[in-house]
Amino acid sequence: MRIDFEAYFDKEDDGIGGSVRVSRDDVYTLEQVASAVRDFLLGAGYDYVEDVGFSKNDGTMVWGETL
């Protein structure tokens, strides 16, 4: 599967104009999705994000993998 994340920044609202996009090919696990979300958030300026996790319906947590 391929996933794409894109954010647009407005100079008036955000102080900068432009966009950031993160795309990943061959994404098959939740760990890979979480890793892509983390990379997207870092690219969008959330530089304090260390990891992203998902809570599954069985109560377990899945965290991103470091690539």
C-alpha positions as CSV (number, residue, x, y, z in Angstrom):
1,M,0.0,0.0,0.0
2,R,1.1,3.6,-0.6
3,I,0.2,6.3,1.9
4,D,0.5,10.1,1.4
5,F,0.3,12.9,4.0
6,E,0.3,16.6,3.0
7,A,-0.1,19.8,4.9
8,Y,-0.4,23.3,3.5
9,F,0.8,26.4,5.3
10,D,-0.7,29.8,4.9
11,K,1.7,32.7,5.4
12,E,-1.0,34.8,7.2
13,D,-2.0,32.1,9.6
14,D,1.2,30.1,9.9
15,G,4.0,32.6,9.3
16,I,5.2,30.7,6.3
17,G,3.7,29.7,3.0
18,G,4.2,26.4,1.4
19,S,3.6,22.7,2.0
20,V,5.1,19.5,3.3
21,R,4.4,16.1,2.0
22,V,5.4,12.6,3.2
23,S,4.8,9.5,1.0
24,R,5.6,5.9,1.7
25,D,5.4,2.9,-0.5
26,D,5.2,-0.7,0.6
27,V,3.4,0.1,3.9
28,Y,2.0,-3.1,5.3
29,T,2.2,-2.8,9.1
30,L,0.9,-0.4,11.7
31,E,4.5,0.2,12.8
32,Q,5.2,1.5,9.3
33,V,2.1,3.7,9.3
34,A,3.1,5.1,12.7
35,S,6.6,5.8,11.5
36,A,5.3,7.7,8.4
37,V,2.9,9.7,10.6
38,R,5.8,10.6,12.9
39,D,8.0,11.7,9.9
40,F,5.1,13.8,8.6
41,L,4.6,15.6,12.0
42,L,8.3,16.3,12.2
43,G,8.3,17.7,8.7
44,A,5.3,19.9,9.6
45,G,7.2,21.5,12.4
46,Y,6.2,19.4,15.4
47,D,9.8,18.8,16.3
48,Y,9.0,17.6,19.8
49,V,7.3,14.4,18.6
50,E,9.5,11.4,19.4
51,D,7.1,8.5,18.3
52,V,3.5,7.8,17.3
53,G,1.5,4.9,18.6
54,F,-1.8,3.3,18.0
55,S,-4.1,1.7,20.5
56,K,-5.5,-1.6,19.2
57,N,-8.9,-3.0,20.2
58,D,-7.2,-5.7,22.3
59,G,-5.6,-3.1,24.5
60,T,-2.1,-3.3,23.1
61,M,-0.1,-0.4,21.7
62,V,1.8,-0.4,18.5
63,W,4.6,2.2,18.1
64,G,6.4,3.4,15.0
65,E,9.7,1.8,13.9
66,T,12.9,3.7,13.4
67,L,14.0,3.5,9.8
